[in-house]
Amino acid sequence: MNDDEIRRVLGLLYQDDTLKTFASLVLGAGDGLPEKSLRKLESGGLAACDESGEWRATPGRFRDLLKATAEPAGRLSPEERVLRTFLVDGRLTTMGMRRDKRLVVLRYIVLVFEPGVRYPEKDVNVALRAFHDDYAALRRYLVDEGLLSREGNVYWRSGGHVEI
């Protein structure tokens, strides 16, 4: 895939008629849609007509375009590969991973805390909830690995990489 294909798909969705038709297909309303718009969407890979003449949206086309534009895995560092595997849209997909991979993720997460700043437990929980619903387990991992320290209900960053 190339940039022209991406521009073509985006161009189809920029036009009101094809955007409305695509939205209708996604919502399951395929009857009575303009044939011209359906054919345009089909030419861009966003719609398909089956043997019975029923039209359906093919949103998998977006996934294909994203994969085609993604940076090849060979150019990523091992740490970046781990982060891409376990963090999707900024959220941790699982905490059930090997310790070495968990450390990569934890070192990334701890960067939300400023060195030298003390945080009440409530603020730590809010920050960690952005990464995973089980913020208590995440907080415990950070403390156990020496990335956060705790005294009472106050936490501070005690490990990880620091930008200078």
N, C-alpha and C positions, 0 to 999 in steps of 0.2 A: 504494500500500500504506500501511497505517496501523499504529499500535501494536497495535490489536486483532488484526490478522492475525499479527503477530510473536508476541504472547502465545498465540494459538491454536496456532501451530506448536510453540512451546516447551512449551505445555501437553500437546500430544500426545506429545512426547518425554519428558515428566516422568512419564507413566503407564507402569508396568512393561510392561503387555501390548503397548501400541503401540510402545514403545521396542524390545522384543525382536523384534517383528514387523518393524520397520524395519531393525534390524540384520541379521536373517535375509535380508531382501530385498537389502540392500547386499552381503552375502556370497554372493548367488546361490542361496539356498535358499528358493525360492518355493512349494514343495509342502507341503501340510498345514498351512498357516498359518490362524489364525482369521479367518473372513470378516468378523466384526465389526471387528476391529482393522484389517484391510486397508481396509475402507470408511471408517473414521475417518481413516486415513492419506491415502486418496484425497481426502477432503473437505478436508484441509489442504494438498493439493498435494504430498505427500511420496511418493505411490505412484500408479501407473497400471496399468490392465489393458488389454492389447492385444486385437486381434480374436480371437486364438486362446485367450483366457482366461488368459494368462500374466501374472502380476504382476511388476512391476519397481519398484525404488526410483527416485525422481526427486530426487536430491540437488541438482540445479540450482536447486531452490526456495530453498536457502540463499543461493546467489549472488544470486538475484532480491531476496531480503529485504535482503541487505547493500547492494546497489546502491540500493535504495529508501531506505535509512537513511543512505547516504553523504552527506556535505556536498557541495552543488553546486560544481562546479569554478569557477564564477564568483566564489565567495567566497574562494577560495584565492589567496594571493600567487603570483607566478610562481615563486619559489623553492620554495614548498610543492608546487606542481604538479610541478616537476622531481623533488623528493624522493619524491613519491608514485609517479612514473613509474619511477624507477630503483632505489628501495629497497622491497622487498617483504618483509614480516615482519622488517625490520631488516637484510636481506641485499641487497647490491648485485647487481642482475640482470645487468648488463653493464658493461664499462669502455669499450666502443666507442661513445663519445658525443662530441658536439662539445665543444670546450674550455670554452665558457661554461657549459654544463650540468655538465661534469665539475668545474669550480670550485665550483659550488653544492654538489655532493655532497661534494667534498673538504673544504669549509669546515664542513660538517655533521660529517663523520667526525673531523676534527681536534679537535672538542670533547671527545672521550674522553680527551684528554691535558691534564693540568693545567698552566697556565702556571707556569714557574719550577721544574718538576720535571724531573729528568734520568732518562731511561729507557734501560736496556740494550736492545740490539737484540732480544733474545729476548722481552722484555716488549712491545715495539712489535709484533713479529710476532704474538704471541698476541692482542693487542687488534685488530689489523687482520684477522686470520683470522676474527673474528666477523662481519666485513662481506663478505669475499670470500676464496675459496681462494687466489687469486693475491695473497697479502699482499705479496710482494716488489715487484710492479708498483705496488700501491697505495702502498707506502712510498716508492717512487721518485717517483711523482706528487706526493706530499705534500712531498717535499724539493725537487723541481724547481719547484714553485709557491711555495716559500718559506713553507709552512705548518709544516713541521718543519725543524729544522736538525740537522746531524750532525757529530760529531767523533769519529773512530775508530768504535767500535761503541756510541756513546752518542748518544741523540736527545733533543731538547727542542722544545717547541712554540714557534714563532717567528712565528706569524701566525694570522689568523682572529679571529673575534669573541670578546670576553671579557665575561662577565657581571660586573657590579659590584653 
